[in-house]
Amino acid sequence: MRVLIVDDSRDSRDILKKTLEAEGYEVSTASNGIEAMRVAMESIPDIFISDILMPGMDGFRLCYEVKQNERLRDKPFVFYTATYVEPEDERLARSLGASRFIIKPVETERFVTMIKDVLKEHREKGLEVHKGPVEEERLSTMYMDRIIKKLDEKVMELQIYKKIFESAHDAICVIEPDGHYILQNPAHRRLTGYSDDELMDKTPALHVGQEVFSGILNTLSTKGYYRGELIAYDKAKKAIYILLSVFPLRDEKDNITHYVWVEQDISSRKHMENELKRRLEELEDFYKMAVDRELRMKELKQEIERLREEPDRRDEKRS
């Protein structure tokens, strides 16, 4: 059985490929609908498994093209998506001829079982596979409705995130995966003293030093996040104690697109801690001095008593 997996996320493709190959399937992959049509025409698959959100040609359009193609239209088409998950999305998928609409994530065993069920139903002629042409105008209307709704949702999300970003008390900046600044909020601007233009093409090494910054990047590459206290410097080279948290932003395919860098100014707290530490050290020194003085007083008292007893002992020896 030949399976064609279509997904623009390499990780997602690889995971599905290894999973299905372990079950004995022959698996081909494509990163978008355009590539998928080329691969399918070279070696016709027994089933398509496709994501929806992809560049070039998305999954909806791919399904439409497959069902218009005489050599491919009788093959079951399965959507496997994490972005288009509403009932209207499934209705559009079904109207295009999809045999299944699976929403991520699904446990591996369950996913394999669902694919086996689709192939079994297809072999036994019990699977409804849309073969007829889909009306172009109807497709366009339904397709645009879903796209517009997705755009509206994204705009709303961006507006909410912008309000949170702009009004946050913590200093926040967004950096590229390679470490370059692309955005900072007003609190970060006030903390560092750098304007947006001054941060362009720069990295946080400007703020925390190259060695520390390299260490943070290394931690991000191994652990996926960073959290710790460190000393940073503002534009005037004034030292600032900060509690730093760095975490990744991922797209629908789970690819890292940016890192969010959140700084809390803990200078006042650190100064108080340092002052407390200094006072404790002073008390410890005073205590040691007092103990040493007490010991010395005991020694002096013992010496005085010894000297007082010395004449008496001499008198006893004479007698």
C-alpha positions as CSV (number, residue, x, y, z in Angstrom):
1,M,0.0,0.0,0.0
2,R,1.4,3.4,-1.0
3,V,0.7,6.4,1.2
4,L,1.4,10.0,0.2
5,I,1.9,12.4,3.2
6,V,1.5,16.1,2.4
7,D,2.7,18.6,5.1
8,D,5.0,21.6,5.0
9,S,6.4,20.6,8.4
10,R,9.4,18.3,7.9
11,D,9.1,17.1,11.5
12,S,5.4,16.2,11.0
13,R,6.2,14.4,7.7
14,D,9.1,12.4,9.2
15,I,7.0,11.3,12.2
16,L,4.1,10.1,10.1
17,K,6.5,8.5,7.6
18,K,8.3,6.5,10.2
19,T,5.0,5.6,11.9
20,L,3.4,4.2,8.7
21,E,6.6,2.6,7.4
22,A,6.8,0.6,10.7
23,E,3.3,-0.7,9.8
24,G,4.6,-1.9,6.4
25,Y,3.4,0.9,4.2
26,E,5.3,2.4,1.3
27,V,5.4,6.1,2.1
28,S,6.1,9.2,-0.1
29,T,6.0,12.8,1.1
30,A,5.5,16.3,-0.3
31,S,5.7,19.7,1.4
32,N,2.7,21.3,-0.4
33,G,-0.1,20.6,-2.8
34,I,1.9,21.5,-5.9
35,E,4.6,19.0,-5.1
36,A,2.0,16.4,-4.0
37,M,0.3,16.5,-7.4
38,R,3.7,15.9,-9.1
39,V,4.6,13.0,-6.8
40,A,1.1,11.5,-7.1
41,M,1.2,11.5,-10.9
42,E,4.6,9.9,-11.0
43,S,3.5,7.1,-8.6
44,I,-0.2,7.0,-7.8
45,P,-0.8,6.5,-4.1
46,D,-3.5,4.3,-2.5
47,I,-4.3,7.1,0.0
48,F,-3.6,10.8,0.5
49,I,-2.9,12.1,4.1
50,S,-2.7,15.9,4.0
51,D,-2.5,18.9,6.3
52,I,-4.5,21.9,5.3
53,L,-2.4,25.0,6.0
54,M,0.5,24.9,3.5
55,P,2.1,27.4,1.2
56,G,1.8,27.3,-2.6
57,M,-1.3,25.1,-2.6
58,D,-3.1,24.2,0.6
59,G,-4.8,21.0,1.5
60,F,-8.3,22.2,0.5
61,R,-7.1,23.0,-3.0
62,L,-5.1,19.8,-3.2
63,C,-8.2,17.8,-2.4
64,Y,-10.1,19.6,-5.1
65,E,-7.4,19.0,-7.7
66,V,-7.2,15.3,-6.7
67,K,-10.9,14.8,-7.2
68,Q,-10.8,16.5,-10.6
69,N,-8.1,14.2,-11.8
70,E,-9.4,11.0,-13.5
71,R,-6.4,8.9,-12.3
72,L,-6.6,10.1,-8.7
73,R,-10.2,10.8,-7.9
74,D,-11.1,7.3,-6.6
75,K,-8.4,7.4,-4.0
76,P,-9.4,8.1,-0.4
77,F,-8.2,11.5,0.8
78,V,-7.7,12.1,4.6
79,F,-7.2,15.5,6.2
80,Y,-5.0,15.6,9.3
81,T,-5.0,19.1,10.7
82,A,-4.5,21.2,13.8
83,T,-5.5,24.5,12.4
84,Y,-8.8,24.1,10.6
85,V,-10.8,22.3,13.3
86,E,-14.3,23.7,13.3
87,P,-17.4,22.0,11.9
88,E,-17.5,24.3,8.9
89,D,-14.0,23.2,8.0
90,E,-15.0,19.6,8.1
91,R,-18.1,20.3,6.0
92,L,-15.9,22.0,3.4
93,A,-13.5,19.0,3.4
94,R,-16.3,16.6,3.0
95,S,-17.8,18.6,0.1
96,L,-14.5,18.4,-1.6
97,G,-14.4,14.6,-1.3
98,A,-12.4,13.9,1.8
99,S,-13.1,10.5,3.3
100,R,-11.9,11.4,6.8
101,F,-11.2,14.6,8.8
102,I,-8.8,13.9,11.6
103,I,-7.9,16.6,14.1
104,K,-4.4,16.7,15.6
105,P,-3.2,15.5,18.0
106,V,-4.1,11.8,17.9
107,E,-2.3,9.0,19.6
108,T,-0.1,7.0,17.2
109,E,-2.0,3.7,17.6
110,R,-5.3,5.4,17.2
111,F,-4.1,7.2,14.0
112,V,-2.8,4.0,12.5
113,T,-6.0,2.3,13.2
114,M,-8.0,5.1,11.6
115,I,-5.9,4.9,8.4
116,K,-6.2,1.1,8.3
117,D,-10.0,1.4,8.7
118,V,-10.2,3.9,5.7
119,L,-8.1,1.5,3.5
120,K,-10.2,-1.5,4.6
121,E,-13.5,0.3,3.9
122,H,-12.1,1.4,0.5
123,R,-11.1,-2.2,-0.4
124,E,-14.5,-3.5,0.6
125,K,-16.2,-0.8,-1.3
126,G,-17.8,0.5,1.9
127,L,-16.1,3.8,1.8
128,E,-17.8,6.8,0.3
129,V,-15.3,8.4,-2.0
130,H,-16.4,11.5,-3.9
131,K,-15.5,11.1,-7.5
132,G,-17.6,13.7,-9.3
133,P,-16.5,17.2,-10.1
134,V,-17.0,19.9,-7.6
135,E,-18.7,23.1,-8.7
136,E,-15.9,25.8,-8.9
137,E,-18.1,28.7,-7.8
138,R,-19.4,26.7,-4.8
139,L,-15.9,25.7,-3.8
140,S,-14.6,29.3,-4.1
141,T,-17.4,30.6,-1.9
142,M,-16.9,28.0,0.9
143,Y,-13.2,28.3,0.6
144,M,-13.1,32.1,0.9
145,D,-15.6,32.0,3.8
146,R,-13.1,29.8,5.8
147,I,-10.1,31.8,4.8
148,I,-11.8,35.1,5.8
149,K,-12.9,33.7,9.1
150,K,-9.4,32.5,9.9
151,L,-8.0,35.9,9.0
152,D,-10.6,37.6,11.3
153,E,-9.6,35.2,14.1
154,K,-5.9,36.0,13.6
155,V,-6.6,39.8,13.5
156,M,-8.5,39.5,16.8
157,E,-5.7,37.5,18.4
158,L,-3.1,40.0,17.2
159,Q,-5.1,42.9,18.7
160,I,-5.4,41.2,22.1
161,Y,-1.7,40.3,22.1
162,K,-0.7,43.8,21.1
163,K,-2.7,45.3,24.1
164,I,-1.0,42.8,26.5
165,F,2.4,43.5,24.9
166,E,2.1,47.3,25.1
167,S,0.7,47.5,28.6
168,A,2.9,44.8,30.3
169,H,5.0,46.0,33.3
170,D,7.7,43.5,32.5
171,A,10.2,44.3,29.8
172,I,9.5,42.2,26.8
173,C,11.2,41.8,23.4
174,V,10.9,39.4,20.5
175,I,13.9,38.0,18.8
176,E,14.5,35.9,15.7
177,P,15.7,32.3,16.2
178,D,19.2,33.5,15.3
179,G,19.0,36.0,18.1
180,H,18.4,39.4,16.4
181,Y,15.9,41.8,17.9
182,I,12.7,42.5,15.9
183,L,10.4,44.1,18.5
184,Q,10.4,45.5,22.0
185,N,7.6,46.9,24.3
186,P,7.6,50.3,26.1
187,A,8.8,48.7,29.4
188,H,11.8,47.1,27.6
189,R,12.6,50.5,26.0
190,R,12.5,52.2,29.4
191,L,14.7,49.5,31.0
192,T,17.4,49.4,28.4
193,G,17.3,53.0,27.2
194,Y,17.6,51.8,23.6
195,S,15.2,53.0,20.9
196,D,13.8,50.6,18.4
197,D,16.1,51.8,15.7
198,E,19.2,51.3,18.0
199,L,18.2,47.7,18.4
200,M,17.8,47.0,14.7
201,D,20.3,44.3,13.5
202,K,21.5,43.9,17.1
203,T,21.2,40.9,19.5
204,P,20.7,40.9,23.3
205,A,24.5,40.5,23.6
206,L,24.3,44.3,23.5
207,H,22.4,44.1,26.8
208,V,23.9,41.1,28.6
209,G,27.3,40.6,27.0
210,Q,28.3,38.1,24.3
211,E,29.4,35.3,26.6
212,V,26.2,35.3,28.6
213,F,24.1,35.6,25.4
214,S,25.9,32.6,23.8
215,G,25.2,30.6,27.0
216,I,21.5,31.5,26.8
217,L,21.3,30.4,23.1
218,N,23.0,27.2,24.0
219,T,20.5,26.5,26.8
220,L,17.6,27.3,24.4
221,S,19.0,24.8,21.9
222,T,19.2,22.0,24.5
223,K,16.4,22.7,26.9
224,G,14.0,24.8,24.8
225,Y,13.7,27.5,27.4
226,Y,15.8,29.7,29.7
227,R,15.2,31.1,33.2
228,G,17.8,32.7,35.5
229,E,19.1,35.8,37.3
230,L,21.8,37.8,35.7
231,I,23.4,41.2,35.4
232,A,22.5,43.3,32.3
233,Y,23.5,46.7,31.3
234,D,21.5,49.6,29.9
235,K,22.5,52.1,27.2
236,A,24.4,54.1,29.9
237,K,26.3,51.0,31.0
238,K,24.5,51.0,34.3
239,A,24.3,47.5,35.8
240,I,20.8,46.1,36.2
241,Y,19.9,42.9,38.0
242,I,17.2,41.0,36.0
243,L,15.2,37.8,36.3
244,L,15.2,36.6,32.7
245,S,12.7,34.1,31.1
246,V,13.1,33.1,27.4
247,F,10.6,30.8,25.6
248,P,9.9,30.0,22.0
249,L,6.9,30.9,19.8
250,R,5.8,28.2,17.5
251,D,3.6,28.1,14.4
252,E,0.8,25.7,13.6
253,K,3.4,23.2,12.5
254,D,5.3,23.4,15.8
255,N,8.3,25.1,14.2
256,I,10.0,27.8,16.2
257,T,9.4,31.2,14.6
258,H,10.6,33.5,17.4
259,Y,11.8,33.7,21.0
260,V,10.1,35.9,23.6
261,W,12.5,37.5,26.0
262,V,10.9,38.7,29.3
263,E,12.9,40.6,31.9
264,Q,11.9,41.6,35.4
265,D,14.0,44.3,37.0
266,I,15.0,42.9,40.4
267,S,17.7,45.5,41.1
268,S,15.9,46.8,44.3
269,R,15.5,43.3,45.6
270,K,19.2,42.4,44.9
271,H,20.4,45.6,46.5
272,M,18.4,44.8,49.6
273,E,19.7,41.2,49.6
274,N,23.3,42.5,49.2
275,E,22.7,45.0,52.0
276,L,21.3,42.2,54.2
277,K,24.2,40.0,53.4
278,R,26.6,42.8,54.3
279,R,24.9,43.4,57.6
280,L,24.9,39.7,58.5
281,E,28.6,39.6,57.8
282,E,29.1,42.6,60.1
283,L,27.1,40.8,62.8
284,E,29.1,37.7,62.3
285,D,32.4,39.6,62.6
286,F,31.1,41.4,65.8
287,Y,30.0,38.1,67.2
288,K,33.4,36.6,66.6
289,M,35.0,39.6,68.1
290,A,32.8,39.3,71.2
291,V,33.5,35.6,71.5
292,D,37.3,36.3,71.1
293,R,37.0,39.0,73.7
294,E,35.2,36.8,76.2
295,L,37.8,34.1,75.7
296,R,40.5,36.6,76.3
297,M,38.8,37.9,79.5
298,K,38.6,34.3,80.8
299,E,42.3,33.8,80.0
300,L,43.1,37.1,81.8
301,K,41.0,36.1,84.8
302,Q,42.7,32.7,85.0
303,E,46.1,34.5,84.8
304,I,45.2,36.8,87.6
305,E,44.0,34.0,89.8
306,R,47.2,32.1,89.1
307,L,49.3,35.1,90.0
308,R,47.4,35.5,93.3
309,E,47.9,31.9,94.2
310,E,51.6,32.0,93.4
311,P,52.7,33.8,96.7
312,D,50.6,31.4,98.8
313,R,52.4,28.4,97.3
314,R,55.8,30.0,97.9
315,D,54.8,30.6,101.6
316,E,53.8,27.0,102.0
317,K,57.1,25.8,100.6
318,R,59.1,28.0,103.2
319,S,57.1,26.6,106.1
